[in-house]
Each structure stands twice: as C-alpha cells, then as structure tokens.
Amino acid sequence: MTKRRRGSELEEAILEAGWAQLSEHGYAGFTFEAVANRAKTGKAAVYRRWPDRESLLVAVLAHWGLGTPRAVPDTGALGSDVIELLRAANRFGTHIAALFSTILGAYFDDMSTTPAELRNRLLGDRGHAMETILQRALERGELNQLPPARVATLPVDLLRHELLMNLQPVPDETIIEIVETAFLPLVASAPPTSDHDWPQPTATDRNRPRLTATDRD
C-alpha cells in the first residue's frame, strides 16, 4: 500500500512536479490538474496551498532557487567584487534566460506583467547585491558617492543582454571587459543623483512653452 504523503513531504512533491511540468510544457501546460497528476495527488491538495496559478508558479520558482539571493562577494575591491558577482550569475543565468524568454513568455502575456515584476515578487524587499557591493566600496573610500541607479545596474544589465541574445554562458573575458572597460570608468566619474532618480527639470525646462495638439498638427 502506498504511503499517504502529508505536510512538507507532499508540498515538496507538488513543487518538484510543478518545475518538471513548467520545464517540459511551458506556462501553457502549467495547470493545476497537470501538476497534481504529475505529483500523484488531487487538485484539492494543490489548491489548499496555492489559490491560483500565479502563486503556484512563484512558489515553484522560489523552490528552485530563483528567489534566493546569491552570496554577495566581498574580495576587498569594487572591481573584483563585481566580476565575481557576474561570474556567479553567469553560471546560473543561462537557464534563467531561457526560462524567462521562452517558457514564461505566455505567463508575461497572460498576466500583463514583466520579468522585473516577477523578480520583485520572488525577492520581495530584499536588497540587491550591487547595492551592498557599492556601499562597501563607498565605505572603503573607493567611491566618492554612490552612482545613479542606471550606472549601478549596468554590469548586470549588460550580462543579462549577453545571456538573452546568445542563450549560452558569457565568456569570462567579456565579463571582465564589462566591468573594467564599461563599468569602472563610469562609476568613478558618474555624478550623484538624489535618491538615485532621474535629474529634475531646470527652471528653463519648466518655463519652456509646451506643444498643444494644434501645434503638433
């Protein structure tokens, strides 16, 4: 007689089944019925834990580590910290890039959401690794001020672009080039911005005449 699974054992089986179903059939095939059948349990057991498909999806992704922040490198230098951060992301990032660009495409369309919003759901209010790295560099005296947000996220943005375009690990020399050629010169010279936000309009901008619908025509 098959032992009846309960509690964490059953939840583990459902999440494992959910990942397998998502990987093989995409979001379109990621249904409560399919996941329950794969986990060899009833749909009611799944619904008791996750009331809708989106919450089940987030639980599955978090279970597989997509909501777990990576350890923040602390080598003692800004450049090597960022290089190590990108190397760690590169090892795991190829699969995530494929997941977000193909498997979850239907999810983003169906829910009218974005990869950034899904990431925020997975990570909540936990800080980004780059924020920690830059703050440490500031405290060590490597930076005079924290850079604007667009500069701060540049290394990760460029790595993500490489992963999404090629769907394969980024060569190590490219990672080093991103940091040493693109990022470090910018972060050393970038002016600070209030709350890492966009510059506010000047008095000249505010007083400049605005086009009306008639002007545009």
Residue, then its C-alpha position, 0 to 999 in steps of 0.5 A: m500500500t502506498k504511503r499517504r504523503r502529508g505536510s512538507e513531504l507532499e508540498e515538496a512533491i507538488l513543487e518538484a512536479g510543478w518545475a518538471q511540468l513548467s520545464e517540459h510544457g511551458y506556462a501553457g501546460f502549467t495547470f493545476e490538474a497537470v501538476a497534481n497528476r504529475a505529483k500523484t495527488g488531487k487538485a484539492a491538495v494543490y489548491r489548499r496551498w496555492p489559490d491560483r496559478e500565479s502563486l503556484l508558479v512563484a512558489v515553484l520558482a522560489h523552490w528552485g532557487l530563483g528567489t534566493p539571493r546569491a552570496v554577495p562577494d566581498t574580495g576587498a575591491l569594487g572591481s573584483d567584487v563585481i566580476e565575481l558577482l557576474r561570474a556567479a550569475n553567469r553560471f546560473g543565468t543561462h537557464i534563467a534566460a531561457l526560462f524567462s524568454t521562452i517558457l514564461g513568455a505566455y505567463f508575461d502575456d497572460m498576466s500583463t506583467t514583466p520579468a522585473e515584476l516577477r523578480n520583485r515578487l520572488l525577492g520581495d524587499r530584499g536588497h540587491a547585491m550591487e547595492t551592498i557591493l557599492q556601499r562597501a566600496l563607498e565605505r572603503g573610500e573607493l567611491n566618492q558617492l554612490p552612482p545613479a541607479r542606471v550606472a549601478t545596474l549596468p554590469v548586470d544589465l549588460l550580462r543579462h543582454e549577453l545571456l538573452m541574445n546568445l542563450q549560452p554562458v558569457p565568456d569570462e573575458t567579456i565579463i571582465e571587459i564589462v566591468e573594467t572597460a564599461f563599468l569602472p570608468l563610469v562609476a568613478s566619474a558618474p555624478p550623484t543623483s538624489d535618491h538615485d532618480w532621474p535629474q529634475p527639470t531646470a527652471t528653463d525646462r519648466n518655463r519652456p512653452r509646451l506643444t498643444a495638439t494644434d501645434r503638433d498638427 
